[in-house]
């Protein structure tokens, strides 16, 4: 947590934008709900994404698909099918 943009536990994010990359692939650009800083990250980094719907939570890990070191612009990108 001492690192700028770091945090402990879960942090709420909102979808800033959705980009349809192809007929099977979508990228979501995620922005912290608290508008705080984000960590820069090395290539190959991932984040655990937890979604709760109707009281049921599910978690999945996604690779951060934006070029490494670009977390400073306030959004992270995850890409999936």
C-alpha positions as CSV (number, residue, x, y, z in Angstrom):
1,X,0.0,0.0,0.0
2,X,3.0,2.3,0.3
3,X,3.4,2.3,-3.4
4,X,1.5,5.1,-5.2
5,X,-1.7,3.6,-6.7
6,X,-1.5,0.5,-4.4
7,X,-4.2,-0.9,-2.2
8,X,-5.1,-3.8,0.0
9,X,-8.2,-6.0,-0.6
10,X,-10.8,-5.3,-3.2
11,X,-11.3,-2.0,-4.9
12,X,-14.3,-0.9,-6.9
13,X,-13.9,-0.1,-10.6
14,X,-16.4,1.1,-13.2
15,X,-16.4,0.3,-16.9
16,X,-15.1,3.5,-18.6
17,X,-15.7,2.2,-22.1
18,X,-16.2,-1.0,-24.0
19,X,-14.5,-1.7,-27.3
20,X,-15.5,-4.5,-29.6
21,X,-12.2,-5.8,-31.0
22,X,-13.7,-8.5,-33.3
23,X,-16.8,-10.7,-33.4
24,X,-15.5,-12.7,-30.5
25,X,-13.3,-10.3,-28.5
26,X,-14.2,-7.3,-26.3
27,X,-11.9,-5.0,-24.3
28,X,-13.2,-3.3,-21.2
29,X,-11.4,-0.2,-19.9
30,X,-11.7,0.0,-16.1
31,X,-11.4,3.1,-14.0
32,X,-11.3,3.2,-10.2
33,X,-14.6,4.3,-8.7
34,X,-12.6,6.4,-6.2
35,X,-10.7,8.1,-9.1
36,X,-7.5,7.3,-7.3
37,X,-4.1,6.4,-8.9
38,X,-3.3,3.1,-10.5
39,X,-0.1,1.1,-10.3
40,X,2.1,0.8,-13.3
41,X,2.7,-2.9,-14.0
42,X,5.2,-5.2,-15.7
43,X,4.3,-7.2,-18.8
44,X,2.3,-10.3,-18.0
45,X,0.6,-8.8,-15.0
46,X,-3.0,-9.8,-14.2
47,X,-5.7,-8.7,-11.8
48,X,-8.4,-10.6,-10.0
49,X,-11.8,-9.3,-11.1
50,X,-14.8,-10.0,-8.8
51,X,-18.3,-9.3,-9.9
52,X,-21.4,-9.6,-7.7
53,X,-24.9,-10.0,-9.2
54,X,-28.0,-10.8,-7.2
55,X,-25.9,-11.5,-4.1
56,X,-23.7,-14.1,-5.9
57,X,-20.0,-13.2,-6.3
58,X,-17.7,-14.7,-8.9
59,X,-14.0,-14.1,-9.5
60,X,-11.8,-14.5,-12.5
61,X,-8.2,-13.4,-13.3
62,X,-7.6,-11.3,-16.3
63,X,-4.3,-10.2,-17.9
64,X,-4.0,-6.5,-18.1
65,X,-3.9,-6.1,-21.9
66,X,-2.8,-2.5,-22.2
67,X,0.9,-1.9,-22.7
68,X,3.0,-2.2,-19.6
69,X,3.7,1.0,-17.7
70,X,0.6,2.8,-18.9
71,X,-1.5,2.5,-15.7
72,X,-0.9,6.2,-15.0
73,X,-3.6,7.4,-17.4
74,X,-6.3,6.3,-15.0
75,X,-7.6,3.1,-16.7
76,X,-6.7,-0.5,-17.0
77,X,-7.8,-2.6,-20.0
78,X,-8.8,-6.3,-19.9
79,X,-9.7,-8.2,-23.0
80,X,-11.7,-11.4,-23.3
81,X,-14.3,-13.4,-25.2
